[in-house]
Amino acid sequence: MLKTSLSDRQMSSDALVEQANAWAKMLIHGESRGPGDLDNAMRRVGRKYGIPYSALWRLRYRKPKDIWASVYVKLQAAYLAACERQKRKLAHETAISKALLGPDDPVVLQAEAFLQADMEAD
């Protein structure tokens, strides 16, 4: 029987912090309304998803050596929810484009192909 240690199957804390940082950046960027709105965007993300503002601030300005599991899980859930929201928006815009441009337009075909590939990946 093959024995693997727990540490072999876990991500390092550096990798977890980097992943959480990437998710936080994407969420904050999506929430930002333009230059000068970064602090307010971090606060809105924190309120919307229940993530402490201080955790978002630390990920942005002073990366911690490790991250609380609750913050990591909330960031992951928020990121996945944002991705699903973007997919729904793309599907809606594709339907509108299909009605306006026709089903054979290259843009419509490309968007439908992307949505189909994403559905198959899930």
BELBELVEN-V724018 format. One record per pair of residues at least 4 apart in sequence whose C-alpha atoms are under 7 Angstrom apart, sorted by the first residue. I is the first residue (numbers start at 0). J is the second residue. D is the distance in Angstrom with one decimal. If there is no record, write none. Layout:
<<I	J	D> <I	J	D>>
This chain:
<<3	7	6.4> <5	9	6.5> <10	14	6.1> <10	15	6.5> <11	15	6.4> <12	16	6.1> <12	64	7.0> <12	65	5.3> <13	17	6.2> <13	64	6.6> <13	65	6.8> <14	18	6.1> <15	19	6.1> <16	20	6.0> <16	65	6.1> <16	66	6.1> <17	21	6.2> <18	22	6.3> <19	23	6.1> <19	71	6.1> <19	74	6.5> <20	24	6.1> <20	58	5.5> <21	25	6.3> <22	26	6.2> <22	74	6.4> <22	78	5.9> <23	27	6.0> <23	55	6.7> <23	74	6.7> <24	28	5.9> <25	29	6.1> <26	30	6.2> <26	44	7.0> <26	78	6.7> <27	31	6.0> <27	40	5.7> <27	41	5.8> <27	44	6.5> <30	40	5.5> <30	44	7.0> <31	36	5.8> <31	37	6.1> <31	40	5.0> <32	36	6.0> <36	40	5.9> <37	41	6.2> <38	42	6.4> <39	43	6.2> <40	44	6.1> <41	45	6.1> <41	52	6.5> <41	55	6.6> <42	46	6.2> <42	52	5.8> <43	47	5.9> <44	48	6.0> <45	49	5.4> <45	50	4.4> <45	51	5.5> <45	52	5.4> <46	50	6.8> <48	73	6.9> <48	77	6.3> <50	70	6.3> <50	73	6.6> <51	55	6.7> <52	56	6.1> <53	57	6.1> <54	58	6.2> <55	59	6.2> <56	60	6.0> <57	61	4.8> <57	62	5.6> <57	63	6.7> <58	62	4.8> <58	63	6.8> <66	70	7.0> <66	71	6.7> <67	71	6.3> <68	72	6.1> <69	73	6.1> <70	74	6.1> <71	75	6.1> <72	76	6.1> <73	77	6.0> <74	78	6.0> <75	79	6.2> <76	80	6.1> <77	81	6.1> <78	82	6.2> <79	83	6.2> <80	84	6.2> <81	85	6.2> <82	86	6.3> <83	87	6.3> <84	88	6.3> <85	89	6.2> <86	90	6.2> <87	91	6.2> <88	92	6.1> <89	93	5.9> <90	94	6.3> <91	95	6.4> <92	96	6.1> <93	97	5.9> <93	107	6.1> <93	110	6.5> <94	98	6.3> <95	99	6.3> <96	100	5.6> <96	107	6.5> <97	101	4.8> <97	102	5.1> <97	107	5.9> <100	104	6.2> <102	107	6.4> <103	107	7.0> <103	108	6.6> <104	108	6.3> <105	109	6.1> <106	110	6.2> <107	111	6.1> <108	112	6.0> <109	113	6.2> <110	114	6.2> <111	115	6.0> <112	116	6.1> <113	117	6.2> <114	118	6.2> <115	119	6.3> <116	120	6.2> <117	121	6.5>>
